[in-house]
Structure formats: structure tokens, C-alpha cells
Amino acid sequence: MSSNKSPDSSNRSFSEDLTSAVETLIINDPAMQPNPARVKQLIENINRVSDSIRKANTHNKKIRLVAVSKLKPITDILALCMPSHSEEFSSITTKSQPSIQFHFGENYFQELLEKSQLLTSLYNSSSPPPCESRVKWHFIGAMQTNKARKLASSVHDLWCVESVDTEKKASELNKGRAERVGKQQEEEESASRRALEMQEPGQNGERPAAKVTGQQDRDDKLRVMVQVNTSGEEEKAGVWVDDKVAESNDVYSPDINVKHVVALCTHIRQSCPHLHLQGLMTIGAIARSQESRALGGENEDFTRLRAVRDTVAKELGIESGELELSMGMSEDFESAIRCGSDEVRVGSTIFGERPAKKDAKVMEEV
């Protein structure tokens, strides 16, 4: 839940920036007002998750929490990304607890598109908040090749796509990101020209040269993660690996076969200039997590991904730390952290039971 940038010199907090950009529209639209009791419950839930992360994080490394909000209404996201608008918030939080959540994960393209458009309309209702104060979307679901280009070109504030498992999907994401960056540049240049046209000429009768705003805050490259199938489950997506288990201590041998993972990572780094290889992602087998927890051990899927990462990094000629590990969900995120995860994806522990997909609504009825 960390940010790469520090607050500006105005000394306004990120939550204040975000709140000031949307509070008027929320007040005037009942459908966008989170229920105070729901706000309280969500904040308490995410605080418990954050406490568990801190306890499991014995190496004191930065752990990113992605709140998986699939099939949950936009008001749940607002409750966590700008909780300072709620009177309940001031009585719940302490200085040691997180005050705001920026990273959210979604599994379905259409749902993510609708939510990102809603939040963007809120941002645009007032002065847009700075880049670091905006929600950062993670697409973590199975991705169809024919949707990849539109995903990268259409979703506002898309921070990372974590389910890349073929070169074709990566290439389509690269094309979509190129389209989005080009469109953003055109919009910024047009807005800058319109602003200049409204300015009075200087003493020499000339207007200042056009200055494009916002470019320093915009991420031109889309972060992507390569999904690796570490569990060997046929129904799961991801690049498969072949490995051998040593006779003792369940240590995976250094001759792990990661040629397919290396090939995809190389393709992203060399042939997709609009993508940034953020790391590797896996979905561990829940049964293994439950079994290993009962035996006092760790899920072998997590130790396998760590071994894959180390081998891939060596093949790419980079440090292991340059490739993040995204592993661990509600059932096993603490184990994943102990195994070296840089990011955990937690949903039901924060948001509770999900409705059936056919019953889910982005906007709740008032």
C-alpha cells in the first residue's frame, strides 16, 4: 500500500486530494454514498489484514496489498480509497493503521471497465487528484486474447495486468497501451492549447509556448506479470514449468525447466516497448495451503514460484529483486509472505462473501 511519490508541497494528504475531487458528486448522488456501517466493517477488515501482513513480514520488506473487489459495488471501493468522507472513519483509524487503499484487483474486463469509468467521472467532476492519489487497478483474472488490446487501451488508471501467459496476449496489451498513451498525449496537448488560448498575451504580444501537463505523472508503460502455473492444475491458467524435487527438505533443484517462462519474459522485455515486466504471479492450490498449514510448513507452490523467479532472473541477466512475486490470497497470504511474496491479493477476507456473478451490481440500488 505504498506510493512511489511523496505528497506535494501543499501538505495536503492523499486522502484529502482524492476527497476534494469527488466529494461534491458523492454528496449529490445517493447511489455513490457508502453506507456508514459498511464503511466501518470494511475498514476494520482491512486493518486486520494489514496487521496480519505486518506480523508475517518478518523481513520488513514492502508488501503491496491488492484488495480484490470483483463482484462488489463501487461504493465498497470508495469506502476504502477515500474513507475520510465518512464520520465513522475518524473513530476507527489510528496512526498505526492504514488510512487509505489505492490498489484494487478485478477479474472481469467489463466490470473493471465500468468501475474505472465511474471513478474517472468522479475525478473529472472537480480538479483531478494527482497520480499517486488515484485508484490503481490490477487485472488479475483469466484474460482472453481478443480482449487484451481493449483492456490496455480502454481502462482508466490500469496499473498492472497480472495474468499474462502467452506472447500473443503480451503483444495485444502492448498495442493497446500504445494506443492509450498516444490518445492521452493528444488530449493533454489539446487541453494545453485551449488553456493558452484563454491567456492574455505578454508585453511582446505573444503567448507563452504550449506546455503539456500531466506527462510526469502518467505511467507510459503498463506493468505486467507473467502468470505461472505452479500447482499443475489443468483448470488454472499460466505458463507451465517442469521441475524436480530434491529428496530432502522439498527444495527445488536448480535445473528447474523454465524455458517457456524465460521466452515470454524475454518477449515482453525485448518486443513490447509499452510494457514493463513487473514480475511473476501464481495462484497456489488452496488444498496445499491448508495441508501445509496443518503440518506447520509452507505451500510448495510458493517455494516453486520463488525458485522459478530466481532461475528466470539468472537467465535474463538481472537481479532476482527486479522481478516481484505476486502470490497469496485470503486463505494463504501469510504463508506467501513468509515465502517471499511482494504482493498479496486479498478479497473475501476484506469484502466478505461475494454474490453470484449474475446478481452482482457495480452500482447499488438506492
Rosetta blueprint (number, residue, H / E / L):
1 M L
2 S L
3 S L
4 N L
5 K L
6 S L
7 P L
8 D L
9 S L
10 S L
11 N L
12 R L
13 S L
14 F H
15 S H
16 E H
17 D H
18 L H
19 T H
20 S H
21 A H
22 V H
23 E H
24 T H
25 L H
26 I H
27 I H
28 N H
29 D L
30 P H
31 A H
32 M H
33 Q L
34 P L
35 N L
36 P H
37 A H
38 R H
39 V H
40 K H
41 Q H
42 L H
43 I H
44 E H
45 N H
46 I H
47 N H
48 R H
49 V H
50 S H
51 D H
52 S H
53 I H
54 R H
55 K H
56 A H
57 N L
58 T L
59 H L
60 N L
61 K L
62 K L
63 I L
64 R E
65 L E
66 V E
67 A E
68 V E
69 S L
70 K L
71 L L
72 K L
73 P L
74 I H
75 T H
76 D H
77 I H
78 L H
79 A H
80 L H
81 C H
82 M L
83 P H
84 S H
85 H H
86 S L
87 E H
88 E H
89 F H
90 S H
91 S L
92 I L
93 T L
94 T L
95 K L
96 S L
97 Q L
98 P L
99 S L
100 I L
101 Q L
102 F L
103 H E
104 F E
105 G E
106 E E
107 N L
108 Y L
109 F H
110 Q H
111 E H
112 L H
113 L H
114 E H
115 K H
116 S H
117 Q H
118 L H
119 L H
120 T H
121 S H
122 L H
123 Y H
124 N L
125 S L
126 S L
127 S L
128 P L
129 P L
130 P L
131 C H
132 E H
133 S H
134 R L
135 V L
136 K E
137 W E
138 H E
139 F E
140 I L
141 G L
142 A L
143 M L
144 Q L
145 T H
146 N H
147 K H
148 A H
149 R H
150 K H
151 L H
152 A H
153 S H
154 S H
155 V L
156 H L
157 D L
158 L E
159 W E
160 C E
161 V E
162 E E
163 S E
164 V E
165 D L
166 T L
167 E H
168 K H
169 K H
170 A H
171 S H
172 E H
173 L H
174 N H
175 K H
176 G H
177 R H
178 A H
179 E H
180 R H
181 V H
182 G H
183 K H
184 Q H
185 Q H
186 E H
187 E H
188 E H
189 E H
190 S H
191 A H
192 S H
193 R H
194 R H
195 A H
196 L H
197 E H
198 M L
199 Q L
200 E L
201 P L
202 G L
203 Q L
204 N L
205 G L
206 E L
207 R L
208 P L
209 A L
210 A L
211 K L
212 V L
213 T L
214 G L
215 Q H
216 Q H
217 D H
218 R L
219 D L
220 D L
221 K L
222 L E
223 R E
224 V E
225 M E
226 V E
227 Q E
228 V E
229 N E
230 T L
231 S L
232 G L
233 E L
234 E L
235 E L
236 K L
237 A L
238 G L
239 V E
240 W E
241 V L
242 D E
243 D L
244 K L
245 V E
246 A L
247 E L
248 S L
249 N L
250 D L
251 V L
252 Y E
253 S L
254 P L
255 D L
256 I L
257 N E
258 V L
259 K H
260 H H
261 V H
262 V H
263 A H
264 L H
265 C H
266 T H
267 H H
268 I H
269 R H
270 Q H
271 S H
272 C L
273 P L
274 H L
275 L E
276 H E
277 L E
278 Q E
279 G E
280 L E
281 M E
282 T L
283 I L
284 G L
285 A L
286 I H
287 A H
288 R H
289 S H
290 Q H
291 E H
292 S H
293 R H
294 A H
295 L L
296 G L
297 G L
298 E L
299 N L
300 E H
301 D H
302 F H
303 T H
304 R H
305 L H
306 R H
307 A H
308 V H
309 R H
310 D H
311 T H
312 V H
313 A H
314 K H
315 E H
316 L H
317 G L
318 I L
319 E L
320 S H
321 G H
322 E H
323 L L
324 E E
325 L E
326 S E
327 M L
328 G L
329 M L
330 S L
331 E L
332 D L
333 F H
334 E H
335 S H
336 A H
337 I H
338 R H
339 C L
340 G L
341 S L
342 D L
343 E E
344 V E
345 R E
346 V E
347 G L
348 S H
349 T H
350 I H
351 F H
352 G L
353 E L
354 R L
355 P L
356 A L
357 K H
358 K H
359 D H
360 A L
361 K L
362 V L
363 M L
364 E L
365 E L
366 V L
